[in-house]
């Protein structure tokens, strides 16, 4: 059975209580990968995958998720500033649909507006060299995306349980 592709609000009640998530920043040339701890508190960089074709890229992603006993994926959805979706968002949705055919783990789409810009700004503030920034920007963007989703999941959980 293919995985469900969900919003964060839809996914929150379906995720198991523990189990890390794998965050993905899908670029045209690379895929930044991050993962969280099993308690979903903190996102950390994993690697940058040089994009080849969907099948080997997906195999690497699934291998990383399996090694980390992941409970799901968070894909950054590149939404335009006005909330509309352009070609990059459509490409991300197509990637999610194709990945869903290969796994039963839920796939969460997360609005990644300005994630790369925020990461670039932080790396410039740290006086990181251009070469080093190029090496890690995709991983750090994946961390930024995943951490935003983790924070939102925690907020949802706290509000669900505070209503009881």
C-alpha positions in Angstrom: 0.0 0.0 0.0 1.5 3.4 -0.9 2.3 5.9 1.7 -0.1 8.7 2.6 0.9 12.2 1.5 -0.3 14.6 4.2 -0.2 18.0 5.7 1.4 18.3 9.1 -2.0 18.7 10.8 -3.3 15.5 9.1 -0.1 13.6 10.0 0.2 14.6 13.6 -2.4 12.1 15.0 -1.2 9.3 12.7 2.4 9.3 13.7 3.6 6.8 16.3 4.6 8.4 19.7 8.3 7.9 19.0 10.4 7.6 15.9 12.5 10.0 14.0 11.6 11.8 10.8 13.7 12.4 7.7 13.6 15.9 6.2 14.3 16.5 2.6 15.1 19.7 0.7 14.6 18.8 -3.0 16.7 20.9 -5.3 17.1 20.5 -9.0 20.7 19.2 -8.6 20.9 18.0 -5.0 18.7 16.7 -2.2 19.5 17.9 1.3 18.8 15.3 4.0 18.3 15.8 7.7 16.9 13.5 10.4 15.5 14.0 13.9 16.0 12.1 17.1 13.4 9.5 18.0 11.6 12.0 20.3 11.4 14.5 17.5 13.0 17.3 19.3 16.0 18.2 17.2 16.9 18.0 13.5 20.4 17.3 12.4 22.1 17.3 9.0 22.8 13.9 7.4 24.1 14.3 3.8 23.6 15.9 0.4 22.6 13.5 -2.4 23.7 14.5 -5.9 20.6 14.0 -7.9 20.8 11.4 -10.7 17.6 9.7 -11.5 14.5 9.1 -9.3 15.2 5.4 -8.6 18.8 5.7 -7.2 17.9 8.9 -5.4 14.8 7.3 -3.7 16.8 4.1 -2.9 19.4 6.3 -1.0 16.7 8.2 0.8 14.9 4.9 1.8 18.2 3.5 2.9 18.9 6.5 5.2 15.4 6.3 6.6 15.7 2.6 7.3 19.1 3.0 9.0 17.5 5.6 11.3 14.3 3.6 11.9 12.3 6.6 10.6 8.6 7.0 11.2 8.1 9.3 8.2 9.3 11.9 5.9 9.0 15.7 5.7 9.4 17.2 2.3 9.9 20.9 1.8 7.2 22.2 -0.5 8.5 25.3 -2.3 5.4 27.5 -2.2 5.5 31.0 -3.7 5.4 34.0 -1.4 1.7 34.6 -2.4 0.8 31.0 -1.4 0.5 29.7 -4.9 2.4 26.7 -6.2 4.6 26.9 -9.3 6.6 24.3 -11.2 9.0 23.5 -8.4 6.1 22.7 -6.0 4.5 20.5 -8.7 7.8 18.7 -9.1 8.0 18.2 -5.3 4.5 16.8 -5.3 5.4 14.4 -8.2 8.5 13.3 -6.2 6.3 12.7 -3.2 3.8 10.6 -5.2 6.6 8.5 -6.7 8.3 8.0 -3.3 4.9 7.0 -1.8 4.8 4.1 -4.2 8.0 2.7 -2.6 7.3 3.1 1.1 4.5 2.9 3.6 6.0 5.7 5.8 3.8 8.8 5.7 5.1 11.8 3.7 4.4 15.2 5.1 4.6 18.3 2.9 5.9 21.3 4.7 5.9 24.9 3.4 9.5 25.7 3.0 9.2 29.4 1.9 12.5 31.2 2.4 14.3 28.2 4.0 17.4 28.4 1.8 17.5 32.2 2.2 17.3 31.9 6.0 20.1 29.3 6.0 22.3 31.3 3.7 21.8 34.4 5.9 22.8 32.4 9.0 25.9 30.9 7.3 27.0 34.4 6.2 26.6 35.6 9.7 28.9 32.8 10.9 31.4 34.1 8.3 31.4 30.7 6.6 33.4 30.5 3.3 31.6 30.3 0.0 33.0 26.8 -0.6 31.8 25.5 2.8 28.4 27.1 2.3 28.0 25.4 -1.0 28.9 22.0 0.6 26.3 22.2 3.4 23.5 24.6 2.3 21.2 21.8 1.2 21.6 19.8 4.4 21.1 22.9 6.5 18.0 23.8 4.5 16.7 20.3 5.2 17.4 20.8 8.9 15.6 24.2 8.8 12.6 22.5 7.1 12.5 19.5 9.4 13.0 21.6 12.6 10.0 23.8 11.6 7.9 20.7 11.2 9.1 19.2 14.5 8.2 22.4 16.3 4.8 22.5 14.7 4.2 18.8 15.6 5.1 19.6 19.2 2.7 22.6 19.3 -0.1 20.4 17.9 0.6 17.7 20.5 0.7 20.1 23.3 -2.6 21.7 22.3 -4.3 18.3 21.8 -3.3 17.1 25.2 -4.0 20.4 27.0 -7.7 20.2 25.8 -8.2 17.0 27.9 
